[in-house]
């Protein structure tokens, strides 16, 4: 979500304050490099193992719950690879350690192999195994992994996957077109080099004669004579991540979303199968003897099929999404949407506590979402290099594409259910006057002329007067026929409330404000960087973000209070409020926050140690609807932290709000209270800690 505006007149500074407790983190938005689930192995319809980046897990009830085995030796190492022979016996490589269990994880034995960069492992039985890795590394064990012997691979290329048909015939796939094979258990290795220099990551045997190898480039290699010859098969799949066989001898290759490859003649021919419910890139797969398919996919999904891949359901989801969420919009206090990269659309019907998941395809980026009423909404984004607009007329249950053209869409604004605009790169603006059923495209011409214009946000006050913000701010007073520049600064977000305009610039920490329909702009300094969005609920109350910090103003942008800290937030991209209390923020890596009190929380305003407990008079008083309450906590010899409670009572002595109830260090604090849901009258607020209690009176006047 966005809005924009600017013109440099004067700058005001502000004191840095930090608040806690006003925002609830629904999803933390933590960055995870690579796939969360690295491998999967199921042995029946209930029991399986998965390898994550940091641990290994077992389920005995088809992913309904997990037993987590934290076998890592330090906080910064990650799991490399694993293999289980059956549901009880398996090996896990973690850094240089191989960790072994023969009793389903009850006991783990750790062996320091001193190796580094291990990428693939293969055990044919309880004793004979091999691993491969960086710089041509191959080693072999004949005693279950307790001792390893180095083998001469004959290459220095990285080796990614290794498999054996029996204790003699093995194949190893690696970088730069490397395929190795051995017919004497690894004592000697032969090399085949792919002329297309693919990076091979998967090896699978049909028999002791036939093996297939896949990786990048969409090429499948197959041998039917124990490596003597290798035959190519070209596919139109760019991602071939994992190969699996079912109990009937059919072979399946997964990777690319929405489809998979299948061969019923030992890899001689391959058929492409559509799987619309296989909506994310598959990283690993496993097929049980009863032919139940299990796949791990991007964004922490485990997907399951019981009918040969024709239909899939989500068996488990580790987190909501790790895609970057670009825009958030709520049509009422309960129902809202968040749109993001790789076609991700989330929907909530309980105020953001839980979210449903839709996927429009990895090739789409959903950059902005707006609704014109409770049932009709629009999404703007991109499909490759093209711009796309989607429309719903049933509250987001179904979406139809209503526009596809050459300019990617980054912002949408409607002034009524029929009339709206979308803006994007190359200065392109599209307009509809019939509720999005058709669109007319124009390219911005400006005064003075500019060779290139990009747009981050668009906002129209009426059908004639509008603004765009991007590499500058421009205004039109004739419905977009002509535009003139009103600011030279880079604009990230803009909005008007009546005739008052607000804008957020990425330049010099600027918040901008106009009170004359955007002709002139006053500039205020706001601490922090990486500004993305602002949102005003009225001409006085608004929020913006600087990096992970959400800041609030209640005086039209003259001052801004930081409501959280970098460590208690998410990397924010979009802000939306439905009223002064209920708001949401979405950001990178699936981060979502919400507030039900306008973001008001407890603020530490001084670390200087007070001499005594003090509850100060609230300010302002009387007030409507927000006031601030300050209190101080002293230090004593026996402790440096203590439980502090600050509670609100009505005139009858009934507790109506708890503003603070937590351990606090000695210091001076301030907390806000929003009385918008309470009537005029006298209220009391009390500070409790240890044996101390102080009470004061305040008055709400509406």
C-alpha positions in Angstrom: 0.0 0.0 0.0 1.3 3.5 -0.7 0.6 7.2 -0.9 3.0 10.3 -1.8 3.8 14.1 -1.7 6.6 16.7 -1.1 8.4 20.2 -1.3 11.2 21.4 1.0 10.3 24.3 3.3 11.6 23.6 6.8 12.7 20.7 8.9 11.7 19.8 12.5 13.5 17.3 14.6 12.1 14.9 17.2 13.2 13.0 20.3 13.7 9.3 20.0 11.1 7.3 22.0 10.5 3.6 21.9 7.3 1.9 22.8 6.5 -1.8 23.5 3.4 -3.9 23.7 1.2 -2.0 21.2 1.9 -4.3 18.3 1.3 -8.1 18.2 3.6 -10.0 15.9 1.5 -12.7 14.1 4.3 -13.9 11.9 7.9 -12.9 12.6 9.1 -12.5 9.0 12.5 -14.2 9.6 14.8 -14.7 6.7 15.6 -18.3 5.8 18.1 -19.0 3.1 17.2 -21.9 0.9 14.4 -24.5 1.4 13.3 -24.9 5.0 12.7 -28.6 4.5 15.7 -30.1 2.8 14.7 -33.7 2.5 11.8 -36.1 3.3 11.5 -39.9 3.8 8.2 -41.8 4.5 8.0 -45.5 5.1 4.2 -45.9 5.5 1.1 -43.7 5.5 1.8 -42.4 9.0 5.5 -42.6 9.7 8.2 -40.4 8.1 11.2 -38.2 8.7 12.0 -34.7 7.4 15.3 -32.8 7.5 15.1 -29.1 8.2 17.9 -26.5 8.1 18.4 -26.9 11.9 17.1 -30.3 13.0 15.6 -33.6 12.0 11.9 -34.5 12.8 9.8 -37.6 12.9 6.0 -38.0 12.6 4.0 -41.0 13.4 0.6 -39.5 12.5 1.0 -38.2 9.0 2.4 -34.8 9.9 -0.2 -33.9 12.4 2.5 -33.6 15.0 6.3 -33.9 15.1 9.0 -35.2 17.4 12.0 -32.8 16.9 15.5 -34.1 17.4 17.9 -31.2 17.9 21.2 -32.9 17.1 23.1 -29.8 16.1 26.5 -29.3 17.7 26.4 -25.5 17.6 24.0 -22.6 16.9 25.4 -21.7 13.5 25.8 -25.1 11.8 23.0 -26.5 9.6 21.9 -30.0 8.5 23.6 -31.1 5.3 21.8 -34.3 4.2 20.3 -37.5 5.6 19.2 -41.0 4.7 17.0 -43.5 6.4 17.0 -47.2 5.5 13.8 -47.7 7.4 11.7 -45.9 10.0 14.2 -46.7 12.7 17.7 -46.6 11.1 19.2 -43.5 9.6 22.1 -41.2 9.3 22.2 -37.4 9.4 25.1 -35.2 8.3 25.5 -32.0 10.2 28.6 -30.0 9.4 31.5 -32.4 9.9 29.5 -34.7 12.1 27.5 -37.8 11.1 24.8 -38.6 13.6 23.3 -42.1 13.6 20.3 -43.8 15.2 19.1 -47.4 15.0 16.1 -47.0 17.4 14.0 -44.3 15.7 15.8 -41.5 17.4 15.7 -42.7 21.0 19.5 -42.7 21.0 21.8 -40.8 18.6 25.5 -41.6 18.1 27.8 -38.8 16.9 30.9 -39.5 14.8 33.3 -36.7 13.9 34.3 -37.4 10.3 36.5 -34.3 10.1 35.0 -33.7 6.6 33.6 -30.4 5.4 31.2 -29.6 2.7 29.3 -32.9 2.6 26.3 -32.7 0.2 25.1 -36.2 -0.4 25.0 -39.6 1.4 24.0 -43.1 0.5 23.8 -46.3 2.6 22.9 -49.6 1.0 22.7 -51.5 4.3 23.5 -51.0 7.9 27.3 -51.1 7.2 28.2 -49.9 3.7 27.8 -46.3 2.9 29.3 -43.4 0.9 29.2 -39.6 1.0 30.2 -36.9 -1.4 30.8 -33.2 -1.3 33.0 -30.2 -2.2 36.1 -30.4 -4.4 35.5 -34.0 -5.6 35.1 -35.4 -2.1 34.0 -39.1 -1.8 34.5 -41.3 1.2 33.3 -44.8 2.0 32.5 -46.7 5.2 32.1 -50.5 5.8 31.2 -50.3 9.5 28.2 -48.1 9.6 30.0 -44.7 9.6 32.4 -45.1 12.4 35.4 -45.1 10.0 35.7 -43.6 6.6 38.2 -44.1 3.7 38.9 -41.5 1.1 38.3 -42.5 -2.5 39.9 -40.8 -5.5 37.1 -39.3 -7.6 39.4 -37.9 -10.2 37.7 -34.5 -10.2 37.9 -31.3 -8.1 34.3 -30.2 -9.0 31.7 -30.2 -6.3 29.7 -33.5 -6.0 26.1 -33.1 -4.9 24.4 -36.5 -4.9 25.5 -40.1 -4.7 23.6 -43.4 -5.0 24.4 -47.1 -5.4 22.4 -49.9 -7.0 24.4 -52.5 -5.1 27.7 -52.5 -3.3 29.6 -52.2 -6.6 27.7 -50.0 -9.1 27.3 -46.4 -8.0 26.8 -43.0 -9.6 27.6 -39.5 -8.4 26.3 -36.2 -9.9 28.2 -32.9 -9.6 28.8 -29.4 -10.9 29.9 -28.3 -14.3 28.4 -31.3 -16.1 30.1 -33.9 -13.9 28.6 -37.5 -13.8 30.9 -40.1 -12.2 30.2 -43.9 -12.0 32.0 -46.8 -10.5 31.5 -50.6 -10.9 33.8 -51.6 -8.0 32.4 -49.9 -5.0 34.2 -46.6 -5.6 37.8 -47.8 -5.9 37.8 -46.4 -9.4 35.6 -43.8 -10.9 34.8 -43.0 -14.6 33.6 -39.6 -15.7 31.1 -38.4 -18.2 30.8 -34.7 -18.9 27.6 -33.0 -20.0 28.4 -30.6 -22.9 25.8 -28.2 -21.5 27.7 -28.1 -18.2 24.6 -28.7 -16.0 24.8 -28.9 -12.2 23.5 -32.4 -11.3 21.8 -32.8 -7.9 19.8 -36.0 -8.1 20.7 -39.7 -8.8 18.2 -42.5 -8.8 18.4 -46.2 -9.8 15.7 -48.3 -11.5 17.8 -51.4 -11.4 21.4 -52.5 -11.2 21.7 -51.6 -14.9 19.6 -48.4 -15.2 20.1 -45.0 -13.5 18.9 -41.5 -14.2 20.6 -38.2 -13.2 19.0 -34.7 -13.1 19.8 -31.2 -12.2 19.8 -27.8 -13.8 19.0 -27.1 -17.4 16.0 -29.3 -17.8 18.1 -32.3 -19.0 17.7 -35.9 -17.9 20.6 -38.3 -18.4 20.0 -42.1 -18.3 22.2 -45.1 -18.5 20.9 -48.7 -19.1 24.3 -50.4 -19.1 25.9 -49.6 -15.8 27.3 -46.3 -17.0 28.9 -47.3 -20.3 26.6 -44.9 -22.2 24.6 -41.9 -21.1 21.5 -40.8 -23.1 20.0 -37.3 -23.0 16.3 -36.4 -22.7 15.4 -32.8 -22.9 12.4 -31.4 -21.0 10.8 -28.0 -20.8 11.2 -28.0 -17.0 13.8 -25.6 -15.6 13.7 -27.2 -12.1 14.3 -30.9 -11.6 14.9 -31.2 -7.9 14.0 -34.8 -6.9 13.5 -38.2 -8.4 11.3 -40.9 -6.9 10.0 -44.4 -7.8 6.7 -45.9 -6.8 6.1 -49.6 -6.0 5.1 -50.3 -9.6 8.3 -49.1 -11.1 7.1 -45.7 -12.4 9.4 -42.8 -12.0 8.5 -39.3 -11.0 10.5 -36.0 -11.2 9.4 -33.0 -9.1 10.6 -29.4 -8.9 8.7 -27.0 -11.1 5.4 -25.8 -9.5 2.1 -27.0 -10.8 3.5 -30.0 -12.7 5.7 -33.1 -12.6 7.2 -35.6 -15.0 6.3 -39.3 -15.1 7.8 -42.2 -16.9 6.3 -45.7 -17.0 9.1 -47.3 -19.1 12.2 -46.8 -16.9 12.9 -43.3 -18.1 12.8 -44.0 -21.9 9.8 -41.6 -22.3 8.5 -38.8 -20.0 5.0 -37.3 -19.8 4.3 -33.9 -18.3 1.5 -34.0 -15.7 -0.4 -30.9 -14.6 -0.9 -30.6 -10.8 -2.6 -27.2 -10.0 -2.5 -28.0 -6.3 1.2 -28.5 -6.3 1.5 -24.8 -6.1 5.1 -24.3 -4.8 8.5 -25.4 -5.9 9.2 -28.9 -4.7 12.6 -29.6 -3.1 12.3 -33.2 -2.1 9.9 -36.1 -2.4 9.1 -39.6 -1.0 6.7 -42.3 -2.1 5.5 -45.0 0.3 5.0 -48.7 -0.6 1.2 -47.9 -0.8 2.0 -45.2 -3.3 1.2 -42.2 -1.2 3.3 -39.2 -2.4 4.9 -36.8 0.0 6.7 -33.6 -1.2 8.4 -30.8 0.6 8.0 -27.4 -1.0 9.0 -23.8 -0.7 7.5 -21.8 2.2 7.7 -24.7 4.5 5.0 -26.9 3.0 4.6 -30.6 3.0 2.1 -31.8 0.3 0.5 -35.2 0.0 -1.2 -37.1 -2.8 -2.9 -40.4 -2.7 -4.0 -40.7 -6.3 -0.8 -40.8 -8.3 -0.3 -37.0 -8.1 -3.6 -36.0 -9.6 -4.7 -34.2 -6.5 -2.7 -32.7 -3.6 -3.5 -31.4 -0.2 -1.4 -29.6 2.4 -0.4 -32.1 5.0 1.7 -29.6 7.0 2.8 -26.0 6.9 5.7 -24.8 9.0 4.9 -21.1 8.5 2.4 -19.1 6.5 4.8 -17.9 3.8 8.3 -16.6 3.4 7.4 -14.5 0.4 7.7 -10.7 0.7 4.2 -9.3 1.4 3.9 -6.0 -0.5 0.4 -4.7 0.4 -2.3 -5.1 3.0 -6.0 -4.0 2.9 -8.9 -4.7 5.2 -12.6 -4.3 4.1 -13.8 -4.4 7.7 -12.4 -5.1 11.2 -12.4 -8.9 10.5 -11.7 -9.4 6.8 -8.5 -8.5 5.2 -5.9 -9.4 2.6 -2.2 -9.4 2.1 -0.6 -9.7 -1.3 3.0 -10.5 -2.1 5.7 -12.0 -4.4 5.4 -15.3 -6.3 1.7 -15.0 -6.6 0.9 -15.1 -2.8 -2.4 -13.8 -1.6 -3.4 -14.2 2.1 -6.9 -13.7 3.5 -8.1 -13.5 7.1 -11.6 -13.4 8.5 -10.7 -13.1 12.2 -8.8 -9.7 12.3 -5.5 -11.2 11.2 -5.1 -13.8 13.9 -5.2 -16.6 11.2 -4.7 -16.4 7.5 -5.7 -18.5 4.5 -3.4 -19.0 1.6 -4.0 -18.6 -2.1 -1.4 -18.9 -4.9 -1.7 -17.3 -8.3 1.6 -18.8 -9.6 5.2 -18.2 -9.0 5.5 -16.1 -12.1 3.3 -13.4 -10.7 4.1 -10.7 -8.2 1.1 -9.1 -6.4 2.3 -5.6 -5.5 -0.9 -3.8 -4.4 -4.4 -4.6 -3.3 -7.4 -2.3 -2.9 -11.2 -2.8 -2.4 -13.9 -0.4 -3.4 -16.5 -2.1 -1.3 -17.0 -5.2 0.7 -17.2 -7.5 -2.3 -15.2 -5.8 -5.2 -11.5 -5.5 -5.1 -8.4 -5.2 -7.3 -4.9 -6.5 -7.3 -2.1 -4.9 -9.3 1.2 -6.6 -10.1 3.3 -8.2 -12.7 3.5 -11.4 -14.7 7.1 -11.6 -15.8 7.7 -8.3 -17.6 4.0 -7.6 -18.1 1.6 -5.7 -15.9 -1.5 -7.5 -14.6 -4.7 -6.5 -12.8 -7.0 -9.0 -11.1 -10.5 -8.4 -10.0 -12.9 -10.0 -7.5 -16.6 -9.5 -7.1 -17.1 -12.0 -4.3 -14.9 -10.7 -1.5 -11.8 -12.4 -2.7 -13.0 -15.9 -3.1 -12.4 -15.8 -6.8 -10.3 -13.5 -9.0 -10.4 -12.8 -12.8 -7.7 -11.2 -14.9 -9.0 -7.9 -16.3 -5.8 -6.4 -17.7 -2.5 -7.6 -19.1 0.0 -5.2 -20.7 3.6 -4.2 -20.9 3.9 -2.0 -17.7 4.2 -3.6 -14.3 1.6 -2.3 -11.8 2.7 -0.9 -8.4 -0.2 1.1 -7.1 -4.1 1.3 -7.4 -6.5 4.0 -6.4 -10.2 4.3 -6.8 -12.4 7.4 -6.1 -15.6 5.4 -6.4 -16.6 1.9 -7.4 -16.4 2.7 -11.1 -13.5 5.1 -11.5 -9.9 4.1 -10.7 -6.3 4.2 -11.8 -3.3 1.9 -11.7 0.3 3.1 -12.1 3.6 1.4 -12.8 6.9 1.5 -14.4 7.8 3.6 -17.5 5.4 6.2 -16.4 2.4 4.2 -17.4 -1.1 4.9 -16.0 -4.2 2.9 -16.8 -7.7 4.2 -16.0 -11.1 2.5 -15.8 -14.5 4.1 -15.7 -16.6 0.9 -15.7 -15.4 -0.8 -12.5 -12.3 -2.4 -14.0 -14.0 -4.2 -16.9 -11.9 -2.2 -19.4 -8.8 0.0 -19.1 -7.3 2.8 -21.1 -3.5 3.2 -21.0 -1.6 6.5 -21.1 2.0 7.4 -20.6 2.8 10.4 -18.4 4.1 13.6 -20.0 5.5 16.0 -17.6 6.5 19.6 -17.2 9.5 19.8 -17.3 9.9 16.8 -19.6 11.6 13.7 -18.0 13.2 10.9 -20.0 12.2 8.2 -17.6 9.5 8.1 -14.9 8.7 5.3 -12.5 5.7 5.4 -10.1 5.6 4.0 -6.6 2.1 5.4 -5.7 -0.9 7.1 -7.2 -3.7 9.1 -5.5 -6.6 11.0 -7.0 -8.6 13.5 -4.9 -11.3 13.7 -7.6 -11.5 12.8 -11.3 -9.4 15.8 -12.3 -6.9 16.3 -9.5 -4.4 13.5 -8.9 -0.8 12.8 -7.8 1.8 10.3 -8.6 5.0 9.6 -6.6 8.1 7.9 -7.7 11.3 9.6 -8.9 9.6 12.9 -8.0 6.1 14.0 -7.3 3.8 15.1 -10.0 0.3 16.7 -10.0 -2.5 16.8 -12.6 -5.5 19.1 -12.6 -7.0 17.9 -15.9 -7.5 14.2 -15.3 -4.0 13.1 -16.3 -3.7 14.8 -19.6 -0.8 16.9 -18.3 1.4 16.6 -15.2 3.7 19.1 -13.5 6.3 18.4 -10.8 5.7 19.6 -7.3 8.7 17.8 -5.6 12.0 16.5 -6.8 12.3 14.0 -4.0 11.8 10.2 -4.4 8.4 9.4 -3.1 7.5 6.0 -1.6 3.9 6.6 -0.4 1.3 9.3 -0.6 -2.2 10.0 0.7 -4.8 12.8 1.0 -7.4 13.2 3.8 -9.7 15.9 2.4 -7.4 18.7 1.2 -4.5 17.7 3.4 -1.8 15.6 1.8 0.8 13.4 3.3 3.8 11.8 1.7 6.8 9.7 2.6 10.1 10.2 0.9 13.2 8.0 0.8 15.3 11.1 0.7 16.8 12.6 3.9 14.3 11.0 6.2 11.5 13.2 5.0 7.8 13.2 5.9 6.0 15.7 3.8 2.7 17.5 4.4 0.5 19.9 2.2 -2.5 21.9 3.3 -3.2 23.5 -0.1 -4.1 20.6 -2.4 -0.5 19.6 -2.9 0.8 22.8 -4.4 3.3 23.3 -1.6 4.8 20.8 0.8 6.3 21.2 4.3 9.1 18.8 5.1 9.7 17.3 8.5 12.6 15.1 9.6 11.8 11.6 10.7 14.4 9.4 12.3 15.3 6.1 10.6 15.8 4.9 7.1 14.2 2.4 4.6 10.8 4.2 4.6 8.1 2.3 2.7 4.6 3.3 3.6 2.4 5.7 5.6 -1.3 5.7 6.5 -3.5 8.4 7.9 -6.9 7.6 9.4 -7.8 11.3 9.7 -5.9 14.6 9.3 -4.2 14.3 12.6 -3.6 10.6 13.3 -1.2 8.5 11.1 1.5 5.9 11.0 4.6 5.4 9.0 7.5 2.9 9.0 11.3 3.5 9.1 12.9 0.1 8.6 11.3 -2.2 11.2 10.0 0.7 13.4 6.4 1.8 13.2 5.9 5.5 14.2 2.7 7.3 15.0 1.6 10.9 15.0 -1.5 12.4 16.6 -0.8 16.0 15.6 -0.7 15.8 11.8 2.9 14.8 11.5 4.6 17.4 13.6 5.9 14.8 16.0 6.3 11.0 15.6 6.4 8.4 18.4 8.2 5.1 17.7 5.9 2.3 18.8 8.3 -0.6 18.7 12.0 -1.5 18.2 13.8 -3.3 15.4 14.0 -6.4 17.6 10.2 -6.3 18.3 8.9 -5.9 14.8 9.0 -7.0 11.2 10.7 -5.6 8.0 7.6 -3.6 7.0 6.3 -2.8 3.5 2.7 -1.8 4.0 0.4 -0.3 6.7 -3.4 -0.2 6.9 -5.8 1.0 9.6 -9.6 0.4 9.6 -10.0 2.9 12.5 -7.8 4.6 15.1 -7.3 1.3 17.0 -7.2 -1.6 14.5 -4.3 -1.7 12.2 -2.0 -4.2 10.4 1.5 -4.1 9.0 2.9 -6.7 6.5 6.5 -7.0 5.3 9.3 -9.2 4.0 9.5 -12.9 4.5 5.8 -13.2 5.4 6.0 -10.8 8.4 2.6 -9.7 9.8 1.8 -7.5 12.8 -1.5 -6.1 14.1 -2.6 -3.7 16.8 -6.0 -3.3 18.5 -5.1 -0.1 20.4 -3.6 2.1 17.7 -0.1 0.7 18.5 0.0 2.4 21.9 2.4 0.6 24.3 4.8 1.2 27.1 7.6 3.7 26.4 11.0 3.8 28.2 11.8 7.5 28.3 14.7 7.5 30.7 17.2 4.9 32.0 18.2 7.2 34.9 17.4 5.4 38.2 14.6 7.1 40.1 14.7 7.4 43.9 11.1 6.4 44.5 7.9 5.0 43.0 6.0 7.9 41.3 2.8 7.8 39.4 2.4 11.1 37.6 -0.7 12.9 36.5 -1.8 11.9 33.0 -1.5 14.4 30.2 -3.6 15.9 28.7 -6.3 15.8 31.3 -9.2 16.2 30.6 -8.7 14.4 27.3 -10.4 12.9 24.2 -9.6 10.1 23.3 -5.9 9.6 24.0 -3.8 10.4 27.0 -0.3 9.5 28.3 0.5 8.2 31.8 4.1 8.4 33.2 5.5 6.4 36.1 8.9 5.7 37.7 10.3 2.5 39.2 13.3 2.7 41.6 16.1 0.2 42.2 16.5 -1.8 45.4 19.4 -3.9 46.6 17.5 -7.2 46.4 16.5 -7.0 42.7 16.9 -5.1 39.5 13.6 -6.1 37.9 10.1 -6.3 39.3 6.5 -7.0 38.1 4.7 -3.7 37.4 1.0 -3.4 36.8 -0.9 -0.3 35.6 -4.7 -0.6 35.5 -7.6 1.5 34.6 -10.9 1.6 36.6 -14.3 3.2 36.0 -16.1 5.3 38.6 -17.6 2.2 40.2 -14.2 0.6 40.7 -14.5 -1.9 37.9 -11.3 -2.8 36.1 -11.7 -1.9 32.4 -8.1 -2.0 31.1 -4.6 -3.3 31.9 -2.0 -1.1 30.3 1.1 -2.8 31.9 1.7 -6.1 33.5 5.3 -7.2 33.1 8.8 -7.2 34.6 10.4 -3.8 34.2 13.9 -2.6 34.9 14.3 0.5 37.1 13.6 3.7 35.1 10.9 6.1 34.0 8.2 4.9 31.6 5.2 6.3 29.8 2.2 4.5 28.4 -0.8 5.6 26.4 -4.5 4.9 26.8 -7.1 5.3 24.1 -10.5 5.9 25.6 -12.4 6.0 22.3 -14.5 3.0 23.3 -15.5 4.5 26.6 -18.0 7.3 27.5 -17.3 10.6 29.1 -16.7 10.6 32.8 -14.2 10.1 35.7 -11.7 7.2 35.6 -8.9 6.1 37.9 -5.5 4.6 37.1 -3.5 2.7 39.6 0.2 1.6 39.7 0.9 -1.7 41.5 4.4 -3.2 42.3 5.5 -5.2 45.3 3.7 -3.6 48.3 3.4 -0.2 46.5 0.1 1.2 45.1 -0.6 4.6 43.8 -3.8 5.9 42.3 -4.8 9.1 40.3 -7.9 10.4 38.7 -8.5 11.4 35.1 -11.4 12.7 33.1 -12.6 11.8 29.6 -14.6 14.6 27.9 -16.3 13.9 24.5 
